Amino acid sequence: MFLVGFGGGSLASTRGCLQRSTISILGICELINQLMAATLYCPNYNCQAPNPEHHKHCEKCRTLLPKRYLWSVEQSATPHQPGEIVGDRYLFKQQQIWLDTKPGSFSETPLELPAIALPYLKLIPYQIHLPQAYDWLETGSRHLLFLENIPLNPNRLNSSDPLAPALTQLWSTASPLRQLNWLWQIAQLWQPLSLQGVAATLLDPQLIRVEGPLIRLLELRPSGKSAPKLQQLGQLWSQWVKTAHPDATSGVQNLANRLIRGEIKGSEQLVSLLDESLAQFATSATLDFQIATLTNTGPSRRRNEDACYPPSGSSVCLSWDRASAHVPIPLTIVCDGIGGHEGGNVASQLAIETVQQRVEQLFHPDLHPDRLQTELEQAVCIANDRISQQNDSERRHERQRMGTTLVMALAQGHQMYITHVGDSRVYWITAFGCHQVTLDDDVATREVRLGYAFYRDALQHPGSGSLVQALGMSASDLLHPTVGRFILDGDGIFLLCSDGLSDGDRVEEYWESEILPVLNGQIDAKTAVERLVEIANTQNGHDNVTISLLHYRLLGGSNPPPLAHPESQRTVLSSPEPRSQSNLKTQLLPPSKSDWGILPLILGILLLLGLGVPLAYLLGVPNLLRAWQQTPVATSDPSIVVIPSPDPPPVAAPPQASLEARSLVQVEAIANNGIEQPPPLFLFSSLQAATERETLGEIPPNSLLYIQGKQTLENAEVWLNLRVCTVGPLSEPNLSAPVVPGNVGWVREIDLLPRSSVTSSPPQGCP
């Protein structure tokens, strides 16, 4: 009866139709299964609605949909198929990469965690470099350990290699400062990984990935019965000598040889030797800092117990180089008076006052890193004692004792020192990602460090957020501040904040849209801080909020290009989606569309016919080319918009071919000899501002300028980063807005060359 429905065709044709229909139905079913498998369930317990994987927020309740992409370490060789789901939640993507489709649910964790997970748990203080254990799954003969915080570029999940590039892939193109920074981080990791029996990880180049300045390990490799030696590390590094930067070759070769010969006895000595090499490359670099702070009571609190330094509402700009290092130093602090404790606002203010004064007294640009770390710990302990003494004098006990958290960032040349007590946080944002630098001093973290639980499970225990240490709660001999050190080998941002912002993963949710534009030059730090406070109050709103944003820029020859291998790195430099409440004055110019894109094809055909040359002349192709060359061009780095050069004015040839960084130049007036005079010389606050002609002012003749650095754009244009030392007298009465001494900005080299001369007599205030 079923065959009759196919009409009067033959049995063979009917069978063919059935086969084709079956294949089509199976294909449709497979597609439906894949679509269903890609469903991401809302983490909101009261919602749990299914959503497509590519959605950022739940369609039903607008809750953020976290994308937990995981890496599996499996004790089975059985391959998985794309679209396969295990444990009723983990979706297989590719290459050991999985997606947790139910990030708000909690699976049953075994009473005794597997031994393979313990190194990840105990090494959680190094989470900025290492993945973390997420879940353990046993399905039949398969045992899978899922890892989170992996070096993955989510924007490249559909490519053949979505992981961050291996160190060896970018080694040859990195600056000498960055190469030494990578080796320094490996040396820092050697001892803690050795203690957990996984130092063999640092001998496998495929496991050592990089995200800009950061070393990121893909997984941990057990060392086995024979613990690896530093000699083996030297043998690995010796393989990288041939492709090292010429300025770093001898240093890397010397370190590798000494490691192989056994002259370096431990990782501490290796770190010290790398510190010396790093200091040599950092002496020629100048760092510019902008620090913006803001604190707010929030919509649900009657009193603000937070405090910050510089004071709330500040926007401080300063430059640092070894020759002119002086107070004020690049220092910022955020404190959160402990909620529910009387006098939290007093404790936070006392901590700010004590630590700030102590740090400025002890700071010296040549202070040894070990000594500086010790002094920072001591400064925190002094603040702790001062708060504790006031608690004792006022007879405060238990919950009546006032206390505070503290996070602090202090820059010393090319190094950033992050000091931390409590659950306020520091995040490090570069063009390659956002990473949490600090680790909360709470019960949940303690459980993980002891190897008792996965972090996401520990958060579910009662009292998991209770602090295990804070300033003012106990004697200093029971206090253990954390001081971390980071090398600044490119541009970046450190965000310090209280939990009024960090709760609910708001930083992870908004860093690309609200903080990355600062790094790209689209907004300033002060604007970003104001937006973040607004987000904290509207999206969280349960606490006071305090934010400090420290934006640093490295000027000089050691600054590497923004993206050495754009196809391999995280694609985060695109302009963020505009927000409806945005009032940005500076916007990234979109790529211009050519109105004559088909003309070259037509001209080519005509040239083949022998008519191209006269017709091109009649159509005025040279004028079209000139107009096209003057159109702004979008580059691969949205922080830079290339400003095409207009035809240079017919002035006399410059006395030199280029102007060198770290030199002083005198602006000269060009005599009126009948030749057309060049346009006024303007100083732009940034390369982005130059596209809209937003100037800091006009530079009069006889002004003295210090060239802090140079930057060459993709169209070979050279721009100079200048500091105004002195300003010449106004020769023209209608010169409306001249620059002032201390202004820092950008001038195109070709505009400054014809009217400048190098001088060697610096006035006061110039290097």
DADA-V358568 format. One record per residue. N is the residue number from 1. SS is DSSP state (alpha for helix, beta for strand, coil for the rest). Layout:
BEGIN
n;ss
N;SS
N;SS
END
This chain:
BEGIN
n;ss
1;coil
2;coil
3;alpha
4;alpha
5;alpha
6;alpha
7;coil
8;coil
9;coil
10;coil
11;alpha
12;alpha
13;alpha
14;alpha
15;alpha
16;alpha
17;alpha
18;alpha
19;alpha
20;alpha
21;alpha
22;alpha
23;alpha
24;alpha
25;alpha
26;alpha
27;alpha
28;alpha
29;alpha
30;alpha
31;alpha
32;alpha
33;alpha
34;alpha
35;alpha
36;alpha
37;alpha
38;coil
39;coil
40;beta
41;beta
42;coil
43;coil
44;coil
45;coil
46;coil
47;coil
48;coil
49;coil
50;beta
51;beta
52;coil
53;coil
54;coil
55;coil
56;coil
57;beta
58;coil
59;coil
60;coil
61;coil
62;coil
63;coil
64;beta
65;coil
66;coil
67;coil
68;coil
69;beta
70;beta
71;beta
72;beta
73;beta
74;beta
75;coil
76;coil
77;coil
78;coil
79;coil
80;coil
81;coil
82;coil
83;coil
84;coil
85;beta
86;beta
87;coil
88;coil
89;coil
90;beta
91;beta
92;beta
93;beta
94;beta
95;coil
96;coil
97;beta
98;beta
99;beta
100;beta
101;coil
102;coil
103;coil
104;coil
105;coil
106;coil
107;coil
108;coil
109;coil
110;coil
111;coil
112;coil
113;coil
114;coil
115;alpha
116;alpha
117;alpha
118;alpha
119;alpha
120;alpha
121;alpha
122;alpha
123;coil
124;alpha
125;alpha
126;alpha
127;coil
128;coil
129;coil
130;coil
131;coil
132;beta
133;beta
134;beta
135;beta
136;beta
137;beta
138;beta
139;beta
140;coil
141;coil
142;beta
143;beta
144;beta
145;beta
146;beta
147;beta
148;beta
149;coil
150;coil
151;coil
152;beta
153;coil
154;alpha
155;alpha
156;alpha
157;coil
158;coil
159;coil
160;coil
161;coil
162;coil
163;beta
164;coil
165;coil
166;beta
167;alpha
168;alpha
169;alpha
170;alpha
171;alpha
172;alpha
173;alpha
174;coil
175;coil
176;alpha
177;alpha
178;alpha
179;alpha
180;alpha
181;alpha
182;alpha
183;alpha
184;alpha
185;alpha
186;alpha
187;alpha
188;alpha
189;alpha
190;alpha
191;alpha
192;alpha
193;alpha
194;alpha
195;alpha
196;coil
197;coil
198;coil
199;alpha
200;alpha
201;alpha
202;alpha
203;alpha
204;coil
205;alpha
206;alpha
207;alpha
208;beta
209;beta
210;beta
211;beta
212;coil
213;coil
214;beta
215;beta
216;beta
217;beta
218;coil
219;coil
220;coil
221;coil
222;coil
223;coil
224;coil
225;coil
226;coil
227;coil
228;coil
229;coil
230;alpha
231;alpha
232;alpha
233;alpha
234;alpha
235;alpha
236;alpha
237;alpha
238;alpha
239;coil
240;coil
241;coil
242;coil
243;coil
244;coil
245;coil
246;coil
247;coil
248;coil
249;alpha
250;alpha
251;alpha
252;alpha
253;alpha
254;alpha
255;alpha
256;alpha
257;alpha
258;alpha
259;alpha
260;alpha
261;alpha
262;coil
263;coil
264;coil
265;coil
266;coil
267;alpha
268;alpha
269;alpha
270;alpha
271;alpha
272;alpha
273;alpha
274;alpha
275;alpha
276;alpha
277;alpha
278;alpha
279;alpha
280;alpha
281;alpha
282;alpha
283;coil
284;coil
285;coil
286;beta
287;beta
288;beta
289;beta
290;beta
291;beta
292;beta
293;beta
294;beta
295;beta
296;beta
297;coil
298;coil
299;coil
300;coil
301;coil
302;coil
303;coil
304;coil
305;coil
306;beta
307;beta
308;beta
309;beta
310;coil
311;coil
312;coil
313;coil
314;coil
315;beta
316;beta
317;beta
318;beta
319;beta
320;beta
321;coil
322;coil
323;coil
324;coil
325;coil
326;coil
327;coil
328;coil
329;coil
330;coil
331;beta
332;beta
333;beta
334;beta
335;beta
336;beta
337;beta
338;coil
339;coil
340;coil
341;coil
342;coil
343;coil
344;alpha
345;alpha
346;alpha
347;alpha
348;alpha
349;alpha
350;alpha
351;alpha
352;alpha
353;alpha
354;alpha
355;alpha
356;alpha
357;alpha
358;alpha
359;alpha
360;alpha
361;alpha
362;alpha
363;coil
364;coil
365;coil
366;coil
367;coil
368;coil
369;alpha
370;alpha
371;alpha
372;alpha
373;alpha
374;alpha
375;alpha
376;alpha
377;alpha
378;alpha
379;alpha
380;alpha
381;alpha
382;alpha
383;alpha
384;alpha
385;alpha
386;alpha
387;alpha
388;alpha
389;alpha
390;alpha
391;alpha
392;alpha
393;alpha
394;coil
395;coil
396;coil
397;coil
398;alpha
399;alpha
400;alpha
401;coil
402;coil
403;coil
404;beta
405;coil
406;beta
407;beta
408;beta
409;beta
410;beta
411;beta
412;beta
413;coil
414;coil
415;beta
416;beta
417;beta
418;beta
419;beta
420;beta
421;beta
422;coil
423;coil
424;coil
425;beta
426;beta
427;beta
428;beta
429;beta
430;beta
431;coil
432;coil
433;beta
434;beta
435;beta
436;beta
437;coil
438;coil
439;coil
440;coil
441;coil
442;beta
443;alpha
444;alpha
445;alpha
446;alpha
447;alpha
448;alpha
449;alpha
450;coil
451;coil
452;coil
453;coil
454;coil
455;alpha
456;alpha
457;alpha
458;alpha
459;coil
460;coil
461;coil
462;coil
463;coil
464;coil
465;coil
466;coil
467;beta
468;coil
469;coil
470;coil
471;beta
472;coil
473;coil
474;coil
475;coil
476;alpha
477;alpha
478;alpha
479;coil
480;coil
481;coil
482;beta
483;beta
484;beta
485;beta
486;beta
487;beta
488;coil
489;coil
490;coil
491;coil
492;beta
493;beta
494;beta
495;beta
496;beta
497;beta
498;coil
499;alpha
500;alpha
501;alpha
502;alpha
503;alpha
504;alpha
505;alpha
506;alpha
507;alpha
508;alpha
509;alpha
510;alpha
511;alpha
512;alpha
513;alpha
514;alpha
515;alpha
516;alpha
517;alpha
518;alpha
519;alpha
520;coil
521;coil
522;coil
523;coil
524;coil
525;alpha
526;alpha
527;alpha
528;alpha
529;alpha
530;alpha
531;alpha
532;alpha
533;alpha
534;alpha
535;alpha
536;alpha
537;alpha
538;alpha
539;alpha
540;alpha
541;coil
542;coil
543;coil
544;coil
545;beta
546;beta
547;beta
548;beta
549;beta
550;beta
551;beta
552;beta
553;beta
554;beta
555;beta
556;coil
557;coil
558;coil
559;coil
560;coil
561;coil
562;coil
563;coil
564;coil
565;coil
566;coil
567;coil
568;coil
569;coil
570;coil
571;coil
572;coil
573;coil
574;coil
575;coil
576;coil
577;coil
578;coil
579;coil
580;coil
581;coil
582;coil
583;coil
584;coil
585;coil
586;coil
587;coil
588;coil
589;coil
590;coil
591;coil
592;coil
593;coil
594;coil
595;coil
596;coil
597;coil
598;coil
599;alpha
600;alpha
601;alpha
602;alpha
603;alpha
604;alpha
605;alpha
606;alpha
607;alpha
608;alpha
609;coil
610;coil
611;coil
612;alpha
613;alpha
614;alpha
615;alpha
616;alpha
617;alpha
618;alpha
619;alpha
620;coil
621;alpha
622;alpha
623;alpha
624;alpha
625;alpha
626;alpha
627;alpha
628;alpha
629;alpha
630;coil
631;coil
632;coil
633;beta
634;beta
635;coil
636;coil
637;coil
638;coil
639;coil
640;coil
641;beta
642;beta
643;coil
644;coil
645;coil
646;coil
647;coil
648;coil
649;coil
650;coil
651;coil
652;coil
653;coil
654;coil
655;coil
656;coil
657;coil
658;coil
659;coil
660;coil
661;coil
662;coil
663;coil
664;beta
665;beta
666;beta
667;beta
668;coil
669;coil
670;coil
671;coil
672;coil
673;coil
674;coil
675;coil
676;coil
677;coil
678;coil
679;coil
680;coil
681;coil
682;beta
683;beta
684;beta
685;coil
686;coil
687;alpha
688;alpha
689;alpha
690;alpha
691;alpha
692;coil
693;coil
694;coil
695;beta
696;beta
697;beta
698;beta
699;coil
700;coil
701;coil
702;coil
703;coil
704;beta
705;beta
706;beta
707;beta
708;beta
709;beta
710;beta
711;beta
712;beta
713;coil
714;coil
715;coil
716;coil
717;coil
718;beta
719;beta
720;beta
721;beta
722;beta
723;beta
724;beta
725;beta
726;beta
727;coil
728;coil
729;coil
730;coil
731;coil
732;coil
733;coil
734;coil
735;coil
736;coil
737;coil
738;beta
739;coil
740;coil
741;coil
742;coil
743;coil
744;beta
745;beta
746;beta
747;beta
748;beta
749;alpha
750;alpha
751;alpha
752;alpha
753;alpha
754;coil
755;coil
756;beta
757;beta
758;beta
759;beta
760;coil
761;coil
762;coil
763;coil
764;coil
765;coil
766;coil
767;coil
END
